[in-house]
Amino acid sequence: MNSSYAADAIHTPEKGSSERQQLLDTARAPVRQKLGRDVRFAVEQVRIGEGWGFVYARMQDESGAVIDYAGTPLADAAKQGYVSPDYVALLQRVDGQWVLRADAIGPTDMVWLAWPEKYGAPHALFEE
């Protein structure tokens, strides 16, 4: 597969599509588990291709307000300014299902830059 074909295969799934919904639902589940509450995603970027998916979103509460980390395992770090409202996730399609390979809740740097080498995901997945 040449690089131009690989870049063409990577796309942003349409809002409301089942492809996008499945990816976001899979990404949201570990956030709920780690923080102990439901979150909404204000999606900044969703890219899918070559069997991989990348999600970059701002986390919100049910009312649409920026997430408040009070009462979560990240509460102390948030008070000190060590977490952001962002969430990033790398997922891989395995047997027709999305599987989380890596994620970061509240990153303050671009942790995903190492993911292509670490997990074998295509570099183009992280570009827009």
N, C-alpha and C positions, 0 to 999 in steps of 0.2 A: 504494500500500500504506500503510495507516495504521499508526501506531506500536504500537497494541495487537496488530495482526496480526503485525508484525515481532517483537515481544517473544515472542509465542506460538510463532513458528517456531524460535526459539533453544532448544536443549535440551541436556541432558547425555546422551550415548549410553550405553546399558547396558553394564556390564562384560561382557566376553566377546563383544560384538557385533563383526561384521566392520567396521562403520563406525568404531567406536572403535579397533580394532586397526590399521586402515589409517592413520588419523590419527596414532596414536602411532608406528607404524613409520616413517612419513615424517618425523616430528619427530625421531626418534632418530638417523636416518642422518647428519645434519650434525654431531651431537655426536660420534659415533664418528669421523667424518672430522677434525674440529677437534682432538679430544683424543687421537686415536690409540688409543682403547680402547673396548670395549663398555660401555654403561651400562644400568642398569635405571631405570625411572621409578617413584617412589612418587607417584602422581598426587594432586595437591591439587585441581585443577579441569580439566575438559575440557568445552568448550562448542562446539556446532556449530549453524549456522543461516545462512540466506540466502547459502549458498555459501562460508561462512567457518568456520574452526575455530581455537580458542584452547586451548593447552596450558600448564598451570602445574604443574610437577612438581619433586620433589626427586630429584637424581641419586644413584644408589647403584651400588656395584660388584656383581659377580656373586653375592657372598655376602649382599648386602642391607645392607652397611655404607655409611655416608655416603661419598660419593666422596672419594678422596684425589687431589689434583691433582699430586702428586709425579710427575715424569717427563712432564708435559704442558706445553704452551706457557703455561699459567696458573700454573705452580708458584711462580714468584717473587711474583706478585700474591697468591696464596693465602697464602704465608708472611707477607705483610704485612697480611693480613686484608682485602684488596680484592675478594675474590670470595666468593660464597655457594655452597651446594650446590644452588641453585635453577636451573631452566631454564624459559624461557618461549618460546613460539613462536606465530606467526600464520601460518596456512595458508589457501590459497584453493583451492576445487575448480575445476579447469580440465579440460574434456573428460573428466569422470568420475574424474580423479585429483587427489590432494592435492598442492599445490605450495607449498613454503616461501616466504613473503613476507618474514618478519622473524623473528629469534630473538635470544636473549641467554643466554649461558652464564655462570652465576654472578653475575647482576645483584644489586646492592646497593640499587637503587632501583626504582621502578615504571615501567620503560622502556615498558611497553605502553600507558600512558596517552595517548601521542601517536599510537598506531597507527590509531585511527579516522580522524583527520584526515589522516594521512600516506598511508594505504593505502585509505581508504574503507570499512573494516570497520564493522559496526554497533556502536554503543556498548554495546548490551545484551549483546553477546557476552562482555564482560569483567565482567559483573555476575553475581551468583549469589544 
